[in-house]
């Protein structure tokens, strides 16, 4: 993997002038027509990998003792969506011994574990009412770095959030002792942020970088995100899927950041780029291959005994060869995307 990355960097630097020429060429000849396809129906941020979502909405609502995030927009950066002190996948739970990331695939109860960040304080809450809080400034001062391994060859680092959070997690996970929560601080620049800086320095367009990265099959780490910093799904494709299921699922089963309404079913399979309003543009990197996390009920944390919706998706949405798959296996649903033009996405924003 490292040799591949080295070749990529050499190609990037060596082709910078060519890339700049391509960029200028695209600027002068780009006459593509942006076709309206729908509007933004939902915006979700997942502060902790595999844990409960933060809903971005334009009304106030109290759900039991937990307040839902009450805003109608997210800021889109190279690292993914953020709002205020919350950023997507900025925390992760890891096994203390193996350093492997813990996900709802192995620990379904994580899907209903909730967190909030306010005034630099992280609060973790369980459905049973257990609560632990830590000052993130203290976490940053202690600088206790730990590894977070997704799989062989893919890892990140984060700051340990301390014993109080760990004790709550171990109690909640009932016997899965030795888990820790890690924090990806804003001061730590991700690979994609460093790449963005290099792009700006040598005048390369982000679209050119996407083409080069695809050619070398290179993905760049973004905090604790597994594939791409943005995950987009459509309501119409969900409806089409539910027509084949005995028991319907919701968009929350798939854990997208952006849900688009008003499209045709599976129209997203053919998208190259997506524009929201007048400023934010995402590149469609590839179709998103889905795993058994989608079988976990996002409201109860219980895995479906029949392994739905994955079992049905394998029958009519199997992975296929081509650019939008890029070597992954599993049924596909929605699109993994990365940033081309930063900006703000709002509920009911027009999507083109």
N, C-alpha and C positions, 0 to 999 in steps of 0.2 A: 504493500500500500504506500509506504514512504517513497519508494523509487518511482511509483506512479505520480505521486505528488511532486517530486523533484522534476520529473519530465514536464509536468503541467506548468510549473513555475518557469522553467526554461522556455517553454513554448509561449507562455504569457509575456515574458519580458522580451524575448526575441521577436515576437510578432506584434509588439505594442504599436509600432508605427503603421504596420499593415492594418491592425485593428482600428486605429484612429482613422485611417483612410476609409475603411469599411463603414465606420460610424458616420463620417461626413457624407459618404455616399448614400447611406440609408436616410440621413436627414434630408438630403436633396431630392431623393426619389420616392420616399415613403408616402404613397397616396392611398394607403389602406383605408377602407371605410369602416368606422366603428359602428357595429350593428347593435342596437338595443336588444337585450335579451331578457331583462327582468329588473328586479329591485332587491336590495338587501333586506332579508327577513329576520335574521338573527346574527348577533355577534357574541362570541364566547371567548373568554380567556381562561386558560388552565394554569394557574400559578404553580401547582405541583404536578409533575408528570404522573399520569394515571389516576389523579384524584379529582375531586368534584370541580365542576366548572363555575366560573363567575359569569353570570348573565349580564349582557350589556343591553339595557332597555331604557325607555324614556318615561317610566312611571315608577312610583314608590310602591314597594310590596314587602311585607314582612312574612317570611316563611318560617314558622315556628320561632325559634330563638335566633335564627341566623338571618341577617339582612343581606339581600341580594344587591350587587353593585347597581347603582341607580344612575347610569349615564347612557347617552344615546350614540356614543362614538368610540372609536379606538384609533390610536395613532399607529401608523404602519411604518416600521423601520426595518433595516436589514436583518435584525434579530427576531422579527415577528411583531405581533400586535401587543400594544401596551395601553394602559390608561392609568394616569396618576402614578401611584407607587407600585402598581401591579404590572408584571410582564409575563408573557406566556412561557411556561416551562422554566421558570427561574429557580425552582426548587425541585429536588428529587430525593427519593428515599432509597438508601442502598443497604445491602447486607454488609455489616461491619467486617466480617471475616473474608468473604470472597470479593467484596467491593462491587458486586454486580448490582445494577439498578433493579429495584423491586417494582413490578408493575401489576396491574389488575389481572394479567394473564395468570400469574401464580397466586396472587392475593386479591381476590375480587372485592374484599371489603374496602380496599383503598379507594374504590370508585366513589364512595360516599364520605370520605374524609375531607373536611372543609378547612380552608385557611383564609386569612385576611391579613393585609398589611396596612397599618394606619400609623402615621407619625413615626415611621421607622420601627414599629413594633410588629413582629410576626406573631399571629395567634393561630393555633391549631385547635380544631374542635371536632369531637366525635359525635355521632348520632346519640350516644348515651349521655352526653353532657359533659364529658371530660374536656378540660381546657388547659392548654399550656401556652405561655407567652415568652418571647425572648426579644431583647433589644438587638436589632440588626447592626447597630453601630458597635455594640460589644463583640458581636460575631466577627465583624471586619477588623476590629482592633486585635483580636486574638490570632487571626490569620492561621487557623488550623486547617490546612488544605487536605482533602481526601480525594481519592480517585472514585469516579463513577463509571463503571464499565457496562456498556450496552451489550456488546458481544465482542468476540475476539477481533482485535484490530480497531475497535471503535470505542473510545472512552473520552471523558471530559474530567475536569477537576472542579471541586466546589468547596466552600467553607463549611465546616461542621457547625451546625446550629445549636450544639450544646446538649447537656445531659437531661435537662428538664423535658425538652421536646422528645428526646430519645426514649425516656421512660414512659411518656404517654403513648408513643408509637408501639413500644414493646407490649404494653398493657393492652392496647387496642387490638394488636395483631394476635393476641392469645397464643403465646408459645413461640412465636417467631422472634426469639431473643436476638439481640445484637444487630438491630437496624438503626440507622442514623439518617437524619435529614441534612442535606447539603444545599447550600445557597450559592447561586452564580451572581456575584456582585456586579453592579454596573461598571465598576472600575476595571473589570477583567474584559478585555476585548476578545470577542469571538473570532474564529477564523474568517467568517464571512464579513465581519467589520474590518479586519485587516485587509481583506481582499478589496472591499469597497474603497478603502483609503488608497490602495495601489491603483485602482481604476481611475480615481479622481486625479491622482498624481500624473499618470501617463496618458490621460485623456481617452481611456477605453469606455465604451458604452457597456452597460450591464448585460445587454442582450448578447454581445460578443463573448463576454465571459461565460454566459450560460452555454453557448455553443461549444466553446473550448472545454468546459468542464464535462459536458456530455460526451465529447469525443474521447476524453481520457477516463471516462467513468469515475470522476472524482466528485465526492460530496464534501461539503465544508461544514464543520461543526458549528452549531448555533445553540449556545447554552446547553440545555439537556433535551433538545428536540431530536427525534429519531431520524426523520427524513428531510423535510423542508420546513421553513419557518411559518408557512401558512398552509392551511388545509381547507379547501373549498368544496362544499357539496350543494346539491340543489334539492328543493322540496319535491319537484316533479319526479326525480329519480327515486326518491324515498317512497313516494306514492306507488310508483311502478313496482318497486320491490315488495311493498306491503300487500299488493294484490296477489302475490305468490305465497304469502305466509299465512299460516293458520292464526298466528297471534302477531299483530303489527308491532313494529318497533318505532322509535322516534329518532330524530336527527341526533339527539344526545347520545344514542348508542355508538355513533361513529366518531364523536368528539371532534367535530369540525370547529374552525375559528369563524368561518363565514358561511351562512346558509343563504342561498339565492332563491327567490321566488319568481314565478312567471315564465320559466324556461320550458322547453320541451324536455321530456324524459331522456336522459343520457346524452343530451346535447353537449355537455361539458367534455365528453370524450374527444371532441373535434376542436376544442379551443386551443389557440396558440398563446394569446395574452388576454388579460381581463382588465378593463378600466372601470374604476368606481368614481362616478361624478366627473369632475374635470381635471383631477390631478393624480390620484393614486393608480398605479399600473402594476399588475403582477404578471410574472411569466409563468406559464403552465409547464412545470418541469416534467411531470409524468403523472399517469393515473396512480391513484393511491391503492396499494395492495393492503387488504384488511386481514387482521388476525382475529384470534378468539376474544380479544378485549371487547369486540362488538357484541359478544354473547352475554356480557355482564349488564344486568339491569342498572342504569345510571342512577336510579332513585333508591334501590334497595341493596345494591352491592351483591346480588345473588346471580350466579352464572346459570344460563339456561341449560336445562338437562338435555334438550334436543340439539344443542349447539347451533341454534338459530340466532341471527340470520346467515351465518357463515355457510352452513350446509346448503341452503338454497342458493346462495350467491355462487357457490362453486359450480352449480349446474348451469346457470345461464350468464354468469359474469366471470368466467375463468380468465386468468391472465393470458395475454397474447403477446406475440413478438412485436417489436417496433419501438419507435422513439419514446412513446408515452408509457412504456413499461420499464425499460432500462434495467433488465436483469432480475427483477424481483419476482417472487412467486406468491400465489394466493389469489383469491377473487378481488376484483377491483371495484372501488366505489369512490367517486369524487376525484379531486385533482390536488396533488402536492404542488405548491407554488412558492416562488421566491420574488423578492422585490426588484422592480425595475425603476419605478418613480415613487418616492415617498409621499405621504400625505395622510389625510384623515378619511376614514370610512364611517358613514353614519347609517343608522337604521333608515330604511326606505331610500337610500342612495340609488340612483340609476346605475345599472350595470350594463356595460357594452363590451 
